């Protein structure tokens, strides 16, 4: 008998649990980042990311203060450069070709630790001051409308005397604005050296943060209107998703603020006079972005409080209606209970119009209660 009862309890318990599909289980399972370079010697070149392009694309832009701009593109190889150019900018898209990255690093004497960080796509934003070059890692951010998720892409910048190397994971043209400024020849970028170009690339990445924050503001406004009109479980899920995206923003911008701060305080000979002012301005931008993220986070917390308030208000309204209905029917049930008893001798049972009297009394009680509730603004 005891075994039968236990079996029944297990059956009903199992039936009451929500069914979790394999797809949902994968979403609940935390993602772990694989680190293929674990245990290797420092400076070992191992690509730790995902292959996002069939073939690595290398773009070379050369320019000087007086000469024309030359642009070359190649797949799977390094375009040759001219000796007349004052600044050479190699823009590499795709990081899975380790041999090509190593060849480019050897060409410009890039430190092995910098090459290792370039190939490790799970690096946090950082700044390193090497003897023959300055190295900066950033995260490019964009908002995926379909998935409603903040997308990140690692961008690495290494520059030295007369050259700038930029590395990104896919073929998205993150530096289109900088390329147009170089081609126009009217901007300051053609009048300065490699240090200013490196600053312009980093500034271009940070400028896109403002666009992302503007998009987040629109998402917050739409979510606020949705909560005020019809707060439901979907609203709660959207708030939770928004909270995760803000965490991603903070994890990206907070270390970048420190990295740009180190960049602005660097006394390297590669930073020429006049560029430090622009780098300090870039540092101010990262601080401002961080403050805007904190503001968005506070607004998101306010949305969660608003959601709880709306849910509580709806619940109170429902309970109010149910309580009023119950209050009206309590005296009616009392009367029906009295005259529904099975006693033989009840005076009112012999009245000719007793049934109609009872209905009239019930209607008077119901109307009186409704009038009383309206007078007290309960309805």
Buried (B, 14 or more C-beta within 10 A) or exposed (E): EEEEEEEEEEEEEEEEEEEEEEEEEEEEEEEEEEEEBEEEEEEEBEBBBEEBBEBBBBBBBBBBEEEEBBBBEBEEEBBEBEEEBBBBBBBBBBBBBBEBBBEBBEEBEBBBEBBBBBBBBEBBBBBBBBEEBBBBBBBBBBBEEEEEBBBBBBBBBBBBEBBBBBBBBBEBEBBEBBBEBBBEEEBEBBEBBBBBBBBBBBBBBBEBBEEBBEBBBEBBEEBBEBBEEEBEEEBBEBBEBBBEBBEBBBBBBBBBBBBBBBBBEBEBEBBEEEBBEBBBEBBEBBBBBBEBBEEBBEBBEEBBEBBEEBBEEEEEEEEEEEEBEEEBBEBBEEBEEEEEEEEEEEEEEEEEEBEEEBEEEBEEBBEEBBEEBEEEEEE
